[in-house]
Amino acid sequence: MLNRVVQRIYQSKLYTVIETEYMLALYIPDNTDKNIHLILNNAEDGTIQFQLFSLNEQSKSWILHVQGRIILTEPQSKPTFPPVVFDEIIGRCKSEYSGLMFYQILNERGVRLGPSVQWIEQLWYSEGEALARFRLPLKRENKTAYGLGVLPGVHDACAQLFYAVLPETVAADMKFMVSRWKNFAFTLDERADELWCHVKLEGQKAADGYLKGSYSLYDRPGRLVAL
C-alpha cells in the first residue's frame, strides 16, 4: 500500500525507509472488509511521515498499527556494491537445514506458518549468522504488484530467518516478532527468479526481550537488492 501511494503522489518508486515501527498487528478475517487509512505528511526535515490506521467498528475509533518515516531518493544516489560470494558465507556456517526441516522446527516452537509464507528452500547457519535461498511463490500475481518494487511476503521470509541465528541462551519456546525496521531500501527487479537472504545478529543477548540484527537480500548473481 505504501509503495502504491508514494508512486501515485510523488511519482517515484525510489525511497529509503528510515524507520518503520509496528504498533499492533492488523488482522482481517476471510470474507470481511476493513476500513483502513494510510496518512502521509511532509516533515520539515525533508522526510515523509506515514501512519496506518484501521477503524474499530464497535468503538468507532481509529487504531494505529504502523508508523514510520521514508525519504525519496534519486536514481543516481542509489549505492552500488560488489556481488556477494555465497560460498564464502556458507563456509562460515557450520550447519545446514532444508526449508522443510526449518519449518518443522518453527512449528515445534509454536510458530505456525502457512504454505504461502514458507519461502525458505535451503539455509546454512551458525550462531549469529545465516544464509537462505528463497523459493519464490509458484503463483505470481499480476505484474503491477511486482512493478511496485516489493515482492509480497519477502519481509516476512527474511524475518523468519532470524530464528535460525538465535543464541543458545534463548529459551526454545521463546517467540519473536518484528517490531521495527530501520534504514531499509529495496530495488528488486521484478524479473528476479531467485532470492538469497543473509542475516546477522548484532550481539548475542536478548536485552529487555529484544534482539537486534540486520539482513541483506540478493538476487541469483549475488547483486544486492535490499538492505
C-alpha positions as CSV (number, residue, x, y, z in Angstrom):
1,M,0.0,0.0,0.0
2,L,2.8,2.4,0.9
3,N,4.6,1.8,-2.4
4,R,1.4,2.4,-4.4
5,V,0.6,5.7,-2.6
6,V,4.2,7.0,-2.8
7,Q,4.3,6.3,-6.5
8,R,0.9,8.0,-7.1
9,I,1.5,11.1,-5.0
10,Y,5.3,11.6,-5.5
11,Q,5.7,10.0,-8.9
12,S,8.6,7.9,-7.6
13,K,9.2,4.3,-6.6
14,L,12.7,5.0,-5.2
15,Y,12.8,5.7,-1.5
16,T,14.5,4.6,1.7
17,V,12.6,3.6,4.8
18,I,14.3,5.4,7.6
19,E,12.2,3.7,10.2
20,T,9.1,1.6,10.5
21,E,7.6,0.7,13.9
22,Y,4.9,-1.9,14.2
23,M,2.5,-1.0,17.0
24,L,-0.2,-3.6,16.6
25,A,-0.9,-6.5,14.2
26,L,-3.7,-5.9,11.7
27,Y,-6.0,-8.9,11.4
28,I,-8.5,-9.1,8.6
29,P,-10.6,-12.4,8.7
30,D,-11.5,-14.0,5.4
31,N,-14.5,-12.7,3.5
32,T,-14.6,-9.5,5.6
33,D,-13.9,-5.8,4.8
34,K,-11.8,-3.4,6.9
35,N,-11.7,0.4,6.7
36,I,-8.0,1.3,6.5
37,H,-6.4,4.8,6.3
38,L,-2.8,5.5,5.3
39,I,-1.8,9.0,6.2
40,L,1.4,10.7,4.8
41,N,2.8,14.1,6.0
42,N,5.7,16.0,4.6
43,A,8.1,16.8,7.5
44,E,10.3,19.9,7.8
45,D,13.5,17.8,7.7
46,G,12.6,16.5,4.2
47,T,11.3,13.1,5.2
48,I,7.8,11.8,4.7
49,Q,6.0,10.5,7.8
50,F,3.4,7.8,7.4
51,Q,0.8,6.1,9.7
52,L,-1.5,3.2,9.0
53,F,-4.9,3.1,10.9
54,S,-7.8,0.8,10.9
55,L,-11.3,1.5,12.1
56,N,-12.7,-0.4,15.1
57,E,-16.3,-0.9,14.0
58,Q,-17.6,-1.4,17.6
59,S,-16.0,1.7,19.2
60,K,-15.8,3.7,16.0
61,S,-12.2,4.6,17.0
62,W,-9.1,4.5,14.8
63,I,-6.3,2.1,15.8
64,L,-2.7,2.9,14.9
65,H,-0.9,-0.2,13.5
66,V,2.2,1.1,11.8
67,Q,4.1,4.3,11.8
68,G,7.4,5.5,10.3
69,R,9.4,7.7,8.0
70,I,10.7,7.5,4.5
71,I,12.9,9.7,2.3
72,L,12.7,9.9,-1.5
73,T,15.9,9.1,-3.4
74,E,17.2,9.8,-6.8
75,P,18.3,7.1,-9.2
76,Q,21.9,8.3,-9.3
77,S,22.0,8.3,-5.5
78,K,21.5,4.5,-5.2
79,P,24.7,3.0,-3.9
80,T,26.3,0.1,-5.7
81,F,28.1,-2.9,-4.0
82,P,30.2,-5.7,-5.5
83,P,28.3,-9.0,-5.8
84,V,28.5,-11.2,-2.7
85,V,30.0,-14.7,-3.0
86,F,27.6,-17.1,-1.4
87,D,30.2,-19.8,-0.9
88,E,32.2,-17.6,1.4
89,I,29.2,-17.2,3.7
90,I,28.3,-20.9,3.5
91,G,31.9,-21.6,4.5
92,R,31.4,-19.7,7.8
93,C,28.2,-21.5,8.6
94,K,28.6,-24.9,10.2
95,S,25.1,-26.3,9.9
96,E,22.5,-26.7,7.1
97,Y,18.7,-27.2,7.0
98,S,16.3,-27.9,4.2
99,G,13.4,-25.5,4.2
100,L,11.1,-28.4,5.2
101,M,13.1,-29.2,8.3
102,F,13.3,-25.5,9.2
103,Y,9.6,-25.0,9.2
104,Q,9.1,-28.2,11.1
105,I,11.4,-26.8,13.8
106,L,9.4,-23.5,13.8
107,N,6.2,-25.4,14.1
108,E,7.5,-27.3,17.2
109,R,8.5,-23.9,18.6
110,G,4.9,-22.8,18.3
111,V,5.5,-20.6,15.2
112,R,3.0,-21.9,12.7
113,L,3.2,-20.6,9.2
114,G,1.1,-21.5,6.2
115,P,2.4,-22.6,2.8
116,S,2.0,-19.2,1.2
117,V,4.7,-17.7,3.5
118,Q,7.1,-20.6,3.6
119,W,9.7,-19.2,1.2
120,I,12.9,-20.7,2.6
121,E,14.1,-23.6,0.5
122,Q,17.6,-24.1,2.0
123,L,19.5,-22.5,4.7
124,W,23.0,-22.5,6.2
125,Y,23.6,-21.1,9.7
126,S,25.8,-20.7,12.7
127,E,25.0,-18.8,15.9
128,G,24.5,-15.2,14.9
129,E,24.6,-15.6,11.1
130,A,22.6,-17.4,8.4
131,L,22.1,-17.5,4.7
132,A,19.0,-18.8,2.9
133,R,17.9,-19.5,-0.6
134,F,14.3,-18.5,-1.1
135,R,11.8,-20.3,-3.2
136,L,9.6,-17.7,-4.8
137,P,5.8,-18.3,-4.8
138,L,4.6,-20.6,-7.6
139,K,1.5,-18.4,-8.1
140,R,2.7,-15.0,-9.2
141,E,0.2,-12.1,-9.1
142,N,-0.2,-9.6,-11.9
143,K,2.9,-7.7,-12.9
144,T,1.6,-4.5,-11.4
145,A,2.1,-5.8,-7.9
146,Y,5.7,-6.5,-8.6
147,G,6.2,-3.4,-10.6
148,L,5.9,-1.5,-7.3
149,G,9.3,-2.9,-6.4
150,V,8.5,-5.2,-3.4
151,L,7.6,-8.9,-3.6
152,P,4.7,-9.6,-1.2
153,G,6.0,-11.7,1.6
154,V,9.7,-11.0,1.2
155,H,9.9,-9.1,4.5
156,D,8.2,-12.0,6.4
157,A,10.6,-14.5,4.8
158,C,13.7,-12.5,5.9
159,A,12.3,-12.1,9.4
160,Q,11.7,-15.9,9.7
161,L,15.4,-16.4,9.1
162,F,16.3,-14.8,12.4
163,Y,15.0,-17.8,14.2
164,A,17.9,-19.8,12.7
165,V,20.5,-17.5,14.4
166,L,19.1,-17.2,17.9
167,P,21.7,-17.6,20.7
168,E,21.6,-20.9,22.6
169,T,20.7,-18.9,25.7
170,V,17.2,-18.1,24.2
171,A,14.6,-20.5,25.5
172,A,13.2,-23.0,23.0
173,D,9.6,-21.8,23.4
174,M,10.5,-18.1,23.1
175,K,8.8,-16.4,20.1
176,F,9.8,-13.2,18.4
177,M,8.1,-10.8,16.0
178,V,9.5,-7.8,14.1
179,S,8.8,-4.6,16.0
180,R,10.9,-2.1,13.9
181,W,12.8,-1.8,10.6
182,K,15.4,0.9,10.2
183,N,17.3,2.3,7.1
184,F,15.7,0.0,4.6
185,A,15.9,0.3,0.8
186,F,14.5,-2.1,-1.8
187,T,15.3,-2.0,-5.5
188,L,14.3,-5.5,-6.7
189,D,13.9,-6.1,-10.4
190,E,10.5,-7.8,-10.9
191,R,12.2,-10.3,-13.3
192,A,14.3,-11.8,-10.4
193,D,13.6,-15.5,-10.3
194,E,15.7,-16.4,-7.2
195,L,16.5,-14.5,-4.0
196,W,19.0,-15.1,-1.2
197,C,18.9,-13.6,2.2
198,H,21.8,-13.1,4.6
199,V,21.1,-12.2,8.3
200,K,23.3,-11.3,11.2
201,L,22.6,-10.6,14.8
202,E,24.2,-7.6,16.5
203,G,25.1,-9.0,19.8
204,Q,24.2,-12.3,21.4
205,K,21.9,-11.3,24.2
206,A,18.2,-10.5,24.2
207,A,18.3,-7.3,26.1
208,D,14.8,-6.5,27.6
209,G,13.4,-9.2,25.4
210,Y,14.6,-7.6,22.2
211,L,17.1,-8.8,19.6
212,K,18.7,-6.5,17.0
213,G,20.0,-7.7,13.7
214,S,20.4,-6.8,10.0
215,Y,19.7,-8.5,6.7
216,S,20.7,-8.1,3.1
217,L,18.8,-9.5,0.2
218,Y,20.4,-10.6,-3.1
219,D,19.4,-11.9,-6.5
220,R,20.9,-15.1,-8.1
221,P,24.2,-13.4,-9.3
222,G,24.8,-12.0,-5.8
223,R,23.7,-8.5,-6.5
224,L,22.4,-6.6,-3.5
225,V,18.7,-5.7,-4.0
226,A,17.7,-4.7,-0.4
227,L,19.5,-3.8,2.8
